[in-house]
Amino acid sequence: MYHIKILLTLFIFASISLLNAQQDPFKVEIVGHGDPVLLFPGFTCTGEIWADTVDQLKKNHECHIFTFAGFGGVPAVEKPWLSKIKVGVEHYIEKNKLIKPDLLGHSVGGALALWLASDHPDNYGQLILVDAIPATAAIMMPNVRSEDIIYDNPYNDQMLNMSDDEFKLIAAQMAAGMTLNEEKRDQLEKWITTADRKTYVYGYTDLLKLDLRDQLNKIKTPVTILAATEPYGKETVAKNYKSQYAALADYKIFFAENAAHFIMYDRPTWFLEKIKEAFEK
């Protein structure tokens, strides 16, 4: 009986350890040595989006390259997706004893960086945001309050019930609109079509529900923003960014001319130059 109790105890501890090991709602690859940098990809993308960036940073920085749950073969998590990612990142930083890591995020990854830094202003180094804003819904649906956006709506139902062929057409259209680099569109389409469908639908709803504009005044760390000018033009983009970041006291913004959402694909040399400048300061 004593041996059975020991075996049961060991089994329980092993199960808890296995559960804890599986808790992170993302996969992380660590490359390089030096000061830590967390690299967050955009929606549906894998950490591969940062390949060229990591090649530049890895000599002097320890790069933690994330791929979020539901994307790139990483197991999905139940909604709310984005808040679980945030909590997971906070636990990851604490577990790995990372001191004031810099945050580099594209799109939803940039919004995540803003959320982390506004909640814990003293915990992070600089933020570098690539075509990222604090309130996506305010641009897309300016007359809709973020708190009124719900998971159960006709558009989400349509997306969830769409056939793979129908969804592939949507993915191709989205990829064409997000990069001017035709050679990269197949990759973007693949990331979209291989994403967990529920994560794609409900995760994007999480992004629309997020509105950080009133929290930006809490951020103390330096912020650099790289903004794409296409397809709306620099004047419109500049106006939107000024409005979105009105509460942020100090930031630098650089506009990537002739670039769409994936600036790293459309203006790779310009992009890497700006990344280098940010990390040399």
LOZATI-229432 format. One line per 2 residues: their letters; for each residue x, z, y of C-alpha. Coordinates in pm, 1 decimal. Layout:
# residues N
A) X/Z/Y; ...
# end
This chain:
# residues 281
MY) 0.0/0.0/0.0; 289.1/87.3/233.3
HI) 447.1/-254.1/175.4; 116.5/-426.6/244.8
KI) 89.6/-247.1/579.9; 442.0/-355.4/670.2
LL) 364.6/-715.9/576.6; 43.4/-707.9/779.1
TL) 228.3/-563.5/1079.9; 497.1/-829.9/1055.1
FI) 231.2/-1098.0/1024.1; 51.0/-971.9/1336.1
FA) 375.2/-964.3/1539.1; 468.5/-1310.8/1414.9
SI) 124.2/-1440.5/1508.9; 147.0/-1288.2/1856.5
SL) 494.7/-1435.5/1904.4; 374.4/-1777.0/1793.3
LN) 73.9/-1751.4/2024.8; 295.7/-1657.2/2318.3
AQ) 530.5/-1945.1/2240.3; 237.2/-2184.3/2257.6
QD) 86.6/-2046.0/2574.9; 264.6/-2264.7/2826.9
PF) 23.9/-2541.8/2936.5; 310.1/-2787.1/2973.0
KV) 635.2/-2909.5/2822.1; 962.7/-2858.6/3007.6
EI) 1294.0/-3038.8/2967.6; 1597.9/-2874.4/3128.0
VG) 1884.7/-3093.3/3246.4; 2192.1/-3012.9/3457.9
HG) 2355.7/-2701.2/3598.6; 2328.3/-2516.3/3927.7
DP) 2046.0/-2397.8/4149.1; 1706.2/-2441.2/3981.0
VL) 1464.8/-2718.7/4077.4; 1116.5/-2753.0/3929.1
LF) 998.3/-3114.9/3913.3; 621.3/-3162.7/3887.1
PG) 488.2/-3512.4/3804.6; 169.0/-3665.1/3936.1
FT) -162.0/-3689.1/3753.2; -134.1/-3834.9/3397.5
CT) 241.8/-3891.4/3439.3; 517.1/-3746.2/3226.3
GE) 845.1/-3601.7/3344.0; 992.6/-3947.8/3291.4
IW) 878.5/-4029.6/3646.0; 1177.3/-3823.5/3767.7
AD) 1446.1/-3994.0/3555.8; 1639.9/-4148.0/3846.3
TV) 1590.9/-3837.6/4059.4; 1731.0/-3614.0/3786.8
DQ) 2032.8/-3841.3/3746.9; 2109.6/-3769.1/4111.9
LK) 2037.5/-3396.4/4105.4; 2171.3/-3282.6/3768.7
KN) 2535.2/-3248.4/3877.2; 2455.4/-2961.4/4112.5
HE) 2110.6/-2847.2/4005.0; 1938.1/-2719.4/3695.6
CH) 1637.5/-2950.6/3672.5; 1324.7/-2818.7/3500.8
IF) 1122.5/-3132.9/3431.8; 754.7/-3070.0/3359.8
TF) 493.2/-3268.8/3170.7; 152.8/-3106.2/3203.0
AG) -102.0/-3031.1/2930.5; -315.0/-3328.3/2830.0
FG) -56.3/-3586.3/2935.1; 229.8/-3754.0/2750.5
GV) 126.6/-3605.9/2417.2; 134.9/-3245.9/2538.9
PA) -164.0/-3060.3/2385.2; -463.9/-3027.1/2615.4
VE) -602.9/-2696.1/2741.0; -957.4/-2598.6/2824.9
KP) -1069.7/-2622.4/3185.0; -996.5/-2507.9/3449.5
WL) -682.3/-2714.6/3395.2; -501.8/-2688.2/3729.6
SK) -526.1/-2311.4/3769.5; -392.0/-2267.3/3415.6
IK) -98.1/-2490.2/3502.7; -29.5/-2276.2/3810.9
VG) -40.5/-1947.0/3622.0; 173.7/-2099.5/3349.5
VE) 438.9/-2204.4/3602.7; 443.7/-1854.9/3754.1
HY) 496.1/-1704.6/3407.3; 761.5/-1964.1/3328.1
IE) 959.0/-1875.4/3641.6; 937.3/-1504.2/3565.0
KN) 1026.0/-1548.1/3197.7; 1328.4/-1762.2/3275.9
KL) 1437.5/-1539.4/3567.0; 1455.3/-1828.8/3811.0
IK) 1547.4/-1713.8/4161.0; 1382.3/-1901.6/4446.4
PD) 1361.8/-2238.5/4271.3; 1306.2/-2547.6/4483.8
LL) 983.3/-2732.6/4409.1; 964.9/-3112.9/4397.7
GH) 618.7/-3251.7/4332.1; 443.7/-3586.8/4334.0
SV) 69.8/-3612.7/4406.7; -105.6/-3329.5/4218.1
GG) 241.9/-3190.9/4149.2; 293.0/-3162.9/4523.9
AL) -42.4/-2989.4/4565.7; 63.2/-2746.8/4293.4
AL) 386.7/-2675.5/4482.5; 187.3/-2601.2/4798.1
WL) -44.7/-2369.4/4605.2; 245.1/-2175.3/4454.0
AS) 429.0/-2141.0/4786.0; 118.5/-2037.1/4980.2
DH) 31.9/-1767.4/4724.6; 389.3/-1633.4/4698.0
PD) 576.5/-1730.8/5016.3; 895.2/-1541.5/4929.1
NY) 937.4/-1674.1/4575.2; 1046.5/-2031.9/4636.7
GQ) 1313.3/-2238.0/4806.4; 1229.3/-2564.2/4977.8
LI) 931.7/-2785.7/4894.8; 965.2/-3162.8/4868.9
LV) 624.7/-3327.5/4848.6; 583.9/-3691.2/4748.4
DA) 259.3/-3846.5/4871.4; 80.2/-3513.4/4830.5
IP) -185.3/-3346.3/5042.2; -348.7/-3001.6/5031.6
AT) -710.8/-3122.9/5017.3; -770.2/-3450.3/4830.8
AA) -1148.6/-3433.8/4851.3; -1136.1/-3413.4/5231.7
IM) -988.7/-3764.9/5234.2; -1201.9/-3914.9/4960.5
MP) -1531.3/-3737.6/5034.8; -1508.2/-3594.4/5386.8
NV) -1871.5/-3483.7/5396.6; -1858.0/-3289.5/5068.9
RS) -1740.2/-2929.8/5054.9; -1483.9/-2863.7/4782.6
ED) -1685.3/-2566.5/4654.9; -1980.8/-2799.0/4593.6
II) -1781.8/-3019.2/4356.0; -1878.9/-2942.0/3996.0
YD) -1763.5/-3052.8/3652.8; -2105.5/-3165.4/3534.5
NP) -2191.9/-3470.6/3739.4; -2296.2/-3830.8/3662.7
YN) -1953.9/-3978.5/3744.5; -1773.4/-3742.6/3506.7
DQ) -2030.3/-3810.8/3234.1; -1975.7/-4182.5/3278.2
ML) -1598.0/-4145.8/3252.6; -1621.6/-3927.0/2942.9
NM) -1855.7/-4167.1/2765.5; -1669.9/-4484.1/2862.9
SD) -1528.1/-4689.6/2575.8; -1154.0/-4726.4/2538.8
DE) -1174.0/-5090.2/2647.0; -1377.3/-5002.5/2956.7
FK) -1138.5/-4720.8/3042.7; -841.7/-4954.0/3000.6
LI) -987.1/-5183.4/3267.3; -1022.5/-4887.6/3504.0
AA) -665.0/-4782.3/3428.6; -531.4/-5130.9/3503.6
QM) -711.8/-5136.5/3838.9; -578.8/-4792.5/3929.8
AA) -222.7/-4881.1/3832.4; -236.6/-5194.8/4046.7
GM) -345.3/-4988.5/4346.0; -83.8/-4716.1/4306.1
TL) 234.5/-4923.0/4299.6; 346.7/-5252.1/4449.0
NE) 607.5/-5280.7/4174.4; 436.6/-5499.2/3916.8
EK) 695.7/-5416.4/3651.6; 590.9/-5049.5/3658.7
RD) 214.2/-5100.6/3631.6; 209.6/-5120.1/3252.3
QL) 375.3/-4779.5/3233.4; 124.0/-4624.1/3471.3
EK) -162.9/-4782.2/3276.3; -21.8/-4646.0/2950.5
WI) 2.9/-4293.4/3090.6; -359.1/-4310.6/3205.3
TT) -502.1/-4454.7/2883.3; -310.7/-4215.5/2656.0
AD) -409.7/-3907.7/2855.5; -655.8/-3666.1/2701.8
RK) -986.2/-3793.0/2839.0; -1134.0/-3451.7/2918.7
TY) -815.2/-3350.8/3098.1; -827.4/-3675.5/3293.1
VY) -1186.5/-3614.6/3401.6; -1201.9/-3239.2/3449.8
GY) -840.3/-3205.1/3566.2; -905.1/-3447.4/3847.7
TD) -1218.1/-3250.5/3933.5; -991.7/-2944.4/3963.8
LL) -778.4/-3133.2/4213.5; -1084.7/-3231.1/4416.3
KL) -1201.2/-2868.5/4419.0; -866.4/-2753.3/4557.0
DL) -844.8/-2706.9/4934.2; -530.1/-2534.9/5057.1
RD) -547.4/-2632.0/5424.0; -627.1/-2281.6/5548.6
QL) -348.7/-2129.2/5336.2; -63.7/-2343.6/5464.0
NK) 18.7/-2100.5/5744.8; 146.2/-1857.8/5479.3
IK) 425.2/-2090.9/5368.7; 768.4/-1983.4/5493.1
TP) 994.7/-2224.3/5308.9; 1115.1/-2559.7/5449.7
VT) 885.4/-2849.1/5364.5; 976.6/-3217.5/5344.4
IL) 701.4/-3475.3/5295.4; 752.2/-3834.0/5183.1
AA) 436.6/-4033.3/5255.5; 340.3/-4383.3/5141.9
TE) 193.5/-4616.3/5403.8; 5.9/-4849.6/5167.7
PY) -268.6/-4952.7/5140.0; -408.7/-4793.5/5457.6
GK) -121.8/-4852.2/5701.0; 111.3/-4610.2/5874.4
ET) -122.5/-4524.6/6163.4; -406.9/-4412.8/5938.1
VA) -175.1/-4230.4/5698.8; -1.4/-4046.0/5983.2
KN) -337.5/-3936.4/6122.2; -452.4/-3808.6/5783.2
YK) -132.1/-3615.5/5721.4; -139.4/-3460.0/6067.2
SQ) -492.8/-3339.0/6002.2; -423.0/-3216.9/5649.3
YA) -109.1/-3023.7/5747.8; -233.6/-2889.2/6082.0
AL) -190.7/-2526.7/5970.4; 165.4/-2574.9/5846.2
AD) 395.8/-2454.1/6121.2; 705.6/-2653.1/6038.6
YK) 765.7/-2957.2/5820.4; 943.8/-3288.9/5822.2
IF) 760.3/-3605.5/5727.2; 906.6/-3944.8/5647.7
FA) 693.0/-4254.4/5597.9; 782.4/-4497.7/5322.6
EN) 700.6/-4837.6/5467.5; 578.1/-5099.0/5219.7
AA) 522.4/-4841.5/4950.0; 211.0/-4725.2/4767.5
HF) 149.4/-4391.9/4592.7; 449.3/-4420.4/4359.2
IM) 715.6/-4430.7/4627.6; 990.7/-4376.8/4369.9
YD) 896.0/-4713.0/4216.0; 825.5/-4911.2/4532.4
RP) 1118.2/-4790.6/4747.2; 1366.0/-4643.1/4495.4
TW) 1677.3/-4658.3/4714.7; 1499.7/-4514.1/5019.8
FL) 1339.0/-4249.1/4800.5; 1665.7/-4127.7/4648.9
EK) 1831.1/-4122.6/4990.3; 1559.3/-3890.8/5122.0
IK) 1584.6/-3668.1/4816.6; 1961.6/-3647.7/4862.4
EA) 1924.0/-3560.7/5231.4; 1680.0/-3281.7/5151.0
FE) 1908.6/-3120.7/4895.2; 2223.2/-3150.5/5105.3
K) 2086.1/-2925.1/5377.7
# end
